[in-house]
Amino acid sequence: MDTPGGEVVELDGTGVRVAVVAGGRRPRGVAGLLRAHLAASAGVPADDVELDEACPVCGLRHGSPSVRYPTTPSGGTWYADAATAGGVVVAAVGTRHPVGVGVEVVTPEPSPVLDAAALHPDERARLDALDPGSRPLVRAQLWARKAALLRAVGHLDVLEPARIALSVPGDDDGEARVRRGVPEVGPGWAELRILDLDVPGRVAASVALLPRR
């Protein structure tokens, strides 16, 4: 049976298992790692894993893939997602929550256009108040948190990332809190979790966990 390689950890109290592969240990790219990680977690051959990357609403490839096979022993759903940046691949799988993965490279020169599109004005103001030397890592972690959230949610036209304000890394304990949500999503923000990961290199990564659908 295939194994994902790299480091595999379970996020406390979530049932989500995360595999992190960096550098030369990267096996078969993002899709290969996700299939191997899901197969090892579910106890099935990787060749039997069936993922559908088409959005069930619009058919485009965005958001986390749907797992067609395997299912849990009781016939329940597996949730899975993976992302890569800066030579680091992160894959997350579990059976309790829809998941999304965000991975971002720490860059010294941010894009004002990307900041305006991804970050809430409150987040940008908090970044501006930080020491310049710490801003690149904090900004990348914020971007990773937003990317993980968007991938977990999938198709939702009203979910513009700049309308959502999360707590800024350094102001929390590595688990983002929603400061300002969007009313169109409803009351589920209280159950949303976005957890930062410790990954190698100048890379930031997060996993978002949605309430069970």
C-alpha positions as CSV (number, residue, x, y, z in Angstrom):
1,M,0.0,0.0,0.0
2,D,1.3,3.5,-0.9
3,T,2.3,5.8,1.9
4,P,2.5,9.6,1.7
5,G,6.0,10.0,3.0
6,G,7.2,13.0,4.9
7,E,5.6,13.9,8.3
8,V,2.1,12.9,9.2
9,V,0.4,14.5,12.2
10,E,-3.2,14.5,13.6
11,L,-4.7,17.8,14.5
12,D,-5.8,17.5,18.1
13,G,-9.5,16.9,18.6
14,T,-10.4,17.1,14.9
15,G,-9.8,13.7,13.5
16,V,-7.9,15.4,10.6
17,R,-4.6,13.9,9.6
18,V,-2.1,16.1,7.8
19,A,0.8,15.0,5.7
20,V,3.6,17.5,4.9
21,V,6.3,16.7,2.3
22,A,9.1,19.1,1.5
23,G,12.0,19.4,-1.0
24,G,13.4,16.3,-2.5
25,R,11.0,14.0,-0.6
26,R,8.1,15.2,-2.7
27,P,6.7,12.0,-4.3
28,R,4.2,12.5,-7.1
29,G,3.0,16.1,-6.8
30,V,-0.1,17.4,-5.1
31,A,-2.5,14.8,-6.5
32,G,-0.2,11.9,-5.8
33,L,0.4,12.9,-2.2
34,L,-3.3,13.5,-1.5
35,R,-4.2,10.0,-3.0
36,A,-1.4,8.3,-1.0
37,H,-2.3,10.1,2.2
38,L,-6.0,9.3,1.8
39,A,-5.3,5.7,0.9
40,A,-3.0,5.2,3.9
41,S,-5.5,6.9,6.3
42,A,-8.5,4.8,5.0
43,G,-6.6,1.5,4.5
44,V,-7.2,1.2,0.8
45,P,-4.9,1.0,-2.3
46,A,-4.0,4.4,-3.7
47,D,-5.1,3.3,-7.2
48,D,-8.6,2.8,-5.8
49,V,-9.0,6.4,-4.6
50,E,-11.5,8.4,-6.6
51,L,-11.4,12.2,-6.4
52,D,-13.7,14.6,-8.3
53,E,-12.2,18.0,-8.6
54,A,-15.2,19.6,-10.4
55,C,-17.3,21.9,-8.4
56,P,-20.7,20.2,-7.9
57,V,-22.4,23.6,-8.5
58,C,-20.6,25.1,-11.5
59,G,-18.3,22.3,-12.7
60,L,-15.2,24.4,-12.5
61,R,-12.0,23.3,-10.7
62,H,-12.0,25.3,-7.5
63,G,-12.3,24.3,-3.8
64,S,-11.4,21.0,-2.3
65,P,-12.1,17.8,-4.3
66,S,-15.0,15.5,-3.5
67,V,-14.0,12.0,-2.4
68,R,-16.0,9.4,-4.3
69,Y,-14.0,6.5,-2.9
70,P,-13.2,5.4,-0.2
71,T,-16.1,5.8,2.2
72,T,-16.0,5.1,5.9
73,P,-17.0,1.6,7.2
74,S,-20.4,3.0,7.9
75,G,-20.7,4.5,4.4
76,G,-19.8,8.1,5.5
77,T,-17.8,10.6,3.6
78,W,-14.1,11.3,3.6
79,Y,-13.0,14.9,3.2
80,A,-9.7,15.8,1.6
81,D,-7.6,18.6,0.2
82,A,-4.0,19.5,-0.7
83,A,-2.0,22.5,-1.8
84,T,1.6,23.4,-2.6
85,A,3.9,26.4,-2.6
86,G,7.7,26.9,-2.2
87,G,8.5,23.2,-2.6
88,V,6.1,22.2,0.3
89,V,3.1,20.0,-0.3
90,V,0.4,19.7,2.4
91,A,-2.5,17.2,2.3
92,A,-5.3,16.9,4.9
93,V,-7.9,14.2,5.2
94,G,-10.6,13.4,7.7
95,T,-14.2,12.2,8.2
96,R,-15.7,14.7,10.5
97,H,-15.3,18.1,8.7
98,P,-15.0,19.4,5.2
99,V,-11.4,20.6,4.9
100,G,-9.4,23.1,2.9
101,V,-5.6,23.7,2.7
102,G,-3.8,26.9,2.1
103,V,0.0,27.2,1.5
104,E,1.7,30.5,0.7
105,V,5.4,31.5,0.2
106,V,6.7,34.3,2.4
107,T,7.6,37.1,0.0
108,P,9.4,40.4,1.0
109,E,7.6,42.4,-1.6
110,P,3.8,42.1,-1.2
111,S,1.3,42.7,-4.0
112,P,-0.9,45.7,-3.2
113,V,-3.5,44.3,-5.6
114,L,-3.5,40.9,-3.8
115,D,-3.6,42.6,-0.4
116,A,-6.7,44.6,-1.4
117,A,-8.4,41.5,-2.8
118,A,-7.5,39.0,0.0
119,L,-7.3,41.1,3.2
120,H,-10.0,42.9,5.1
121,P,-9.2,46.6,5.9
122,D,-8.9,45.7,9.6
123,E,-6.3,43.0,8.7
124,R,-4.3,45.5,6.5
125,A,-4.4,48.1,9.3
126,R,-3.0,45.5,11.8
127,L,-0.3,44.6,9.3
128,D,0.7,48.2,8.9
129,A,1.1,48.5,12.7
130,L,3.6,45.6,12.8
131,D,7.4,45.8,12.7
132,P,8.4,45.7,9.0
133,G,10.6,42.7,9.5
134,S,7.7,40.6,10.8
135,R,5.1,41.6,8.2
136,P,6.0,39.2,5.4
137,L,5.5,36.0,7.5
138,V,2.3,37.4,9.1
139,R,0.9,38.4,5.7
140,A,1.7,35.0,4.2
141,Q,0.0,33.3,7.1
142,L,-3.1,35.4,6.7
143,W,-3.1,34.6,2.9
144,A,-2.8,30.9,3.8
145,R,-5.7,31.1,6.3
146,K,-7.9,32.8,3.7
147,A,-6.9,30.3,0.9
148,A,-7.7,27.4,3.2
149,L,-11.1,28.9,4.1
150,L,-12.0,29.5,0.4
151,R,-11.0,26.0,-0.6
152,A,-13.0,24.4,2.3
153,V,-16.1,26.4,1.4
154,G,-15.8,25.8,-2.4
155,H,-18.5,27.4,-4.6
156,L,-20.0,30.5,-2.8
157,D,-20.3,33.7,-4.9
158,V,-20.8,35.9,-1.9
159,L,-17.6,34.9,-0.1
160,E,-15.1,37.6,-1.1
161,P,-12.0,37.1,1.2
162,A,-11.6,40.9,1.7
163,R,-15.0,41.0,3.4
164,I,-13.9,38.6,6.1
165,A,-11.6,39.7,8.9
166,L,-9.6,37.0,10.8
167,S,-7.4,37.4,13.8
168,V,-3.8,38.2,12.9
169,P,-1.1,35.6,13.6
170,G,0.6,36.8,16.8
171,D,-2.7,37.9,18.2
172,D,-3.9,34.3,18.6
173,D,-2.5,30.9,19.4
174,G,-2.2,29.7,15.9
175,E,-5.9,29.1,15.5
176,A,-7.6,32.0,13.6
177,R,-10.7,33.6,15.0
178,V,-13.3,35.2,12.8
179,R,-13.5,38.9,13.7
180,R,-16.0,39.8,10.9
181,G,-17.9,37.3,8.9
182,V,-20.4,37.7,6.1
183,P,-24.1,37.4,7.0
184,E,-24.9,35.5,3.8
185,V,-23.1,32.4,5.2
186,G,-25.3,32.3,8.3
187,P,-24.4,31.5,11.9
188,G,-21.8,28.8,11.1
189,W,-18.8,31.1,11.7
190,A,-18.8,30.2,15.4
191,E,-18.0,26.5,14.5
192,L,-15.3,27.3,11.8
193,R,-11.7,26.4,12.7
194,I,-8.6,27.5,10.9
195,L,-5.4,26.0,12.2
196,D,-1.9,27.1,11.3
197,L,0.7,24.4,10.5
198,D,4.4,24.2,11.3
199,V,6.0,23.6,7.9
200,P,9.7,23.9,6.7
201,G,11.2,26.8,4.8
202,R,9.8,30.3,4.2
203,V,6.3,29.0,3.8
204,A,3.1,29.4,5.7
205,A,0.3,26.8,5.8
206,S,-3.1,26.5,7.3
207,V,-6.0,24.0,7.4
208,A,-9.6,25.1,7.6
209,L,-12.3,22.9,9.1
210,L,-16.0,23.6,8.4
211,P,-18.9,22.4,10.4
212,R,-20.2,19.1,9.1
213,R,-22.6,19.7,6.3
